[in-house]
Amino acid sequence: MRTSRWQVVLAVLVVVVGLALAGSWARRGITGRCALDGAAVDRIYRVRVVDEEGPSHDFCCIRCAELWLAAREGSPRALYVTDEASGEEVEAGRAWYVRSSVVTRATTGNRVHAFRERQDAERHAATARGRVLTGADRPFAAE
């Protein structure tokens, strides 16, 4: 059986389109690149810092944002974390944090998770062998 030129072209086209769709699907939770190390930012762990001059900087995890802030002078104008339960942004000072056995970013070893509601933080702590952070243990406590 002989394959026509059009069948080959069609097969190549299907493969190319399929790869593009697969790549798009695989990156659907990615929102950009980390301002500290250039890693892809998964939206559920995103931290956003508005610096003293106004621009926003995205980070892939709480640890990267802490390291970036520690290397800068001055305080940020605003600081937001993402609530892992809803995927919505929350002011960092209003969030509940949990240090647990679940690593959010292997390169930094970040194990701190952010939640809008205390119940969600306590649930995560109970299921992931963690503890709700208080006082100076909370991320961005000095900010």
Helices and strands as residue ranges (DSSP letters): H 5-26, E 30-33, E 40-42, G 43-45, E 47-50, E 56-59, H 62-70, E 78-82, E 89-91, G 92-94, E 96-99, E 112-115, H 118-127, E 131-132, G 135-137
